[in-house]
Amino acid sequence: MNIIVTGKHLEITPALKKYAEKKIKKFNRYLPNISEAIVTLSIEKYRHKVEVLLKVNGVLIQAEGITGEIYSSIDEVVEKLDRQVKKYKEKLVSHRKNEGKASGTQLEAAATAETGRIIKNKRFELKPMSPDEAAMQMELLDKDFFVFTNVGSGDINVIYRRKDGNFGLIEPLRSKK
């Protein structure tokens, strides 16, 4: 597993880097196929923030922790990741029973400001997947929606979380000429 530790408004000391790497390496026991872990440490006023992104077979598992101290933020994010990794493994086992091995990719859509202007633009690779795999990926990323290429139709679809806790799927209709 390749662990990348970066800092924003913070100098990464060898002790801090070693502590973060030690905490993240433990996930290799649970998921031996983690290809990369990106750890971003930052300080904003009195908030110490740690963001971690694990790349596992094309699936992304993401968490962040914010506390008043950088080491406790690392511990908090590790606890969150631990819960998400367990949830991922449970879903992977249930998918294997039903359909075979699950896989996915991270997607995020552009966010709009209150004024309606586009203030952020993201580009990402769309990996074909089933709606069930997309729902799993959306939950792992802890997002309210997810854009993906439907493996069955080849069209771009959007899956979203409804207020009642269920999921909705938006599929384009092909116009008849």
C-alpha positions as CSV (number, residue, x, y, z in Angstrom):
1,M,0.0,0.0,0.0
2,N,1.3,3.4,-1.0
3,I,0.6,6.0,1.8
4,I,0.9,9.7,0.8
5,V,0.9,12.2,3.7
6,T,0.5,15.9,2.8
7,G,-0.1,19.0,4.9
8,K,-2.0,22.2,4.3
9,H,-0.9,25.2,6.5
10,L,1.0,22.6,8.5
11,E,4.6,21.3,8.4
12,I,4.6,17.5,8.4
13,T,7.2,16.4,11.0
14,P,8.7,12.9,10.8
15,A,6.9,11.9,14.0
16,L,3.6,13.1,12.7
17,K,4.1,11.3,9.4
18,K,5.2,8.1,11.2
19,Y,2.1,8.2,13.5
20,A,-0.3,8.7,10.5
21,E,1.3,5.9,8.5
22,K,1.2,3.5,11.4
23,K,-2.5,4.1,12.0
24,I,-3.4,3.8,8.3
25,K,-1.2,0.7,7.7
26,K,-3.5,-1.3,10.0
27,F,-6.2,-1.3,7.3
28,N,-4.0,-3.5,5.2
29,R,-4.9,-6.4,7.5
30,Y,-8.6,-6.0,6.8
31,L,-8.3,-5.1,3.1
32,P,-5.0,-6.4,1.6
33,N,-5.9,-5.0,-1.8
34,I,-5.6,-1.3,-0.8
35,S,-3.5,0.3,-3.6
36,E,-3.2,3.8,-2.2
37,A,-4.0,5.9,0.9
38,I,-4.0,9.6,0.7
39,V,-3.8,11.4,4.1
40,T,-4.2,15.2,4.1
41,L,-3.5,17.0,7.4
42,S,-4.6,20.7,7.7
43,I,-5.1,23.4,10.2
44,E,-7.8,26.1,9.9
45,K,-7.7,28.5,12.8
46,Y,-8.1,26.2,15.9
47,R,-9.5,23.2,13.9
48,H,-7.1,20.4,13.1
49,K,-8.5,18.4,10.2
50,V,-7.4,15.0,8.8
51,E,-8.9,13.6,5.6
52,V,-8.1,10.1,4.4
53,L,-9.0,8.5,1.1
54,L,-8.4,4.7,0.6
55,K,-8.4,3.3,-2.9
56,V,-9.5,-0.4,-2.9
57,N,-10.1,-2.2,-6.2
58,G,-11.4,1.0,-7.8
59,V,-13.7,1.7,-4.8
60,L,-12.9,4.8,-2.7
61,I,-13.4,4.9,1.0
62,Q,-13.2,8.4,2.5
63,A,-13.4,9.9,6.0
64,E,-12.5,13.1,7.8
65,G,-11.9,14.0,11.4
66,I,-11.8,17.5,13.0
67,T,-10.7,18.1,16.5
68,G,-8.6,20.6,18.5
69,E,-5.5,18.5,18.2
70,I,-3.9,16.9,15.1
71,Y,-3.2,13.5,16.8
72,S,-6.7,13.1,18.1
73,S,-8.0,14.1,14.6
74,I,-6.0,11.2,13.2
75,D,-7.5,8.8,15.8
76,E,-11.0,10.1,15.0
77,V,-10.6,9.5,11.3
78,V,-9.2,6.0,11.9
79,E,-12.3,5.2,13.9
80,K,-14.6,6.4,11.1
81,L,-12.6,4.5,8.5
82,D,-12.8,1.4,10.6
83,R,-16.6,1.5,10.6
84,Q,-16.7,2.2,6.8
85,V,-14.2,-0.6,6.1
86,K,-16.4,-3.0,8.1
87,K,-19.5,-1.8,6.2
88,Y,-17.7,-2.3,2.9
89,K,-16.6,-5.8,3.8
90,E,-20.2,-6.8,4.9
91,K,-21.6,-5.4,1.6
92,L,-18.9,-7.2,-0.4
93,V,-19.8,-10.5,1.2
94,S,-23.5,-10.0,0.6
95,H,-22.9,-9.0,-3.0
96,R,-20.8,-12.2,-3.5
97,K,-23.6,-14.3,-2.3
98,N,-26.0,-12.7,-4.8
99,E,-24.1,-11.4,-7.9
100,G,-20.4,-11.8,-7.6
101,K,-17.7,-9.4,-6.5
102,A,-18.6,-5.7,-6.3
103,S,-16.4,-2.9,-7.5
104,G,-16.8,0.8,-8.2
105,T,-15.2,4.2,-8.6
106,Q,-15.4,7.6,-7.0
107,L,-17.5,10.3,-8.6
108,E,-18.4,13.7,-7.5
109,A,-20.6,16.3,-9.3
110,A,-19.9,20.0,-9.5
111,A,-21.2,22.0,-6.6
112,T,-23.2,25.2,-7.0
113,A,-23.1,28.2,-4.8
114,E,-26.2,30.0,-3.4
115,T,-25.9,32.5,-6.3
116,G,-26.2,29.7,-8.8
117,R,-22.6,30.1,-10.2
118,I,-20.4,27.1,-10.8
119,I,-17.6,27.5,-8.2
120,K,-16.1,24.0,-8.4
121,N,-15.6,21.6,-11.3
122,K,-14.4,18.0,-11.0
123,R,-13.5,15.6,-13.7
124,F,-13.4,11.9,-13.0
125,E,-13.2,8.5,-14.7
126,L,-16.6,6.8,-15.1
127,K,-16.3,3.1,-14.5
128,P,-19.3,1.0,-15.6
129,M,-21.2,-0.5,-12.7
130,S,-24.6,-1.7,-11.6
131,P,-27.0,0.5,-9.7
132,D,-26.4,-1.7,-6.6
133,E,-22.7,-1.1,-6.8
134,A,-23.2,2.6,-7.3
135,A,-25.4,2.7,-4.2
136,M,-22.7,1.0,-2.2
137,Q,-20.0,3.4,-3.5
138,M,-22.3,6.4,-2.7
139,E,-22.7,5.1,0.9
140,L,-18.9,4.5,1.3
141,L,-18.2,8.1,0.1
142,D,-21.0,9.3,2.4
143,K,-22.6,11.4,-0.4
144,D,-26.2,12.1,-1.2
145,F,-25.9,11.3,-4.9
146,F,-23.6,9.5,-7.2
147,V,-23.1,9.7,-11.0
148,F,-22.1,6.5,-12.8
149,T,-22.2,4.6,-16.1
150,N,-24.8,1.9,-16.0
151,V,-23.2,-1.4,-17.0
152,G,-26.5,-2.6,-18.5
153,S,-27.4,0.3,-20.8
154,G,-24.1,2.2,-21.1
155,D,-25.9,5.4,-20.2
156,I,-24.9,7.9,-17.5
157,N,-27.2,7.5,-14.5
158,V,-27.6,9.2,-11.2
159,I,-28.5,7.5,-7.9
160,Y,-29.6,9.6,-5.0
161,R,-30.7,9.2,-1.4
162,R,-34.4,10.0,-0.9
163,K,-35.7,11.7,2.3
164,D,-37.3,8.4,3.3
165,G,-33.9,6.7,3.4
166,N,-34.4,4.7,0.2
167,F,-32.6,5.4,-3.1
168,G,-33.8,6.9,-6.4
169,L,-32.3,6.3,-9.8
170,I,-32.3,8.8,-12.7
171,E,-31.9,7.2,-16.1
172,P,-32.0,9.1,-19.4
173,L,-34.7,8.2,-21.9
174,R,-33.7,7.8,-25.5
175,S,-35.7,9.9,-27.9
176,K,-37.5,8.1,-30.7
177,K,-36.8,9.6,-34.1
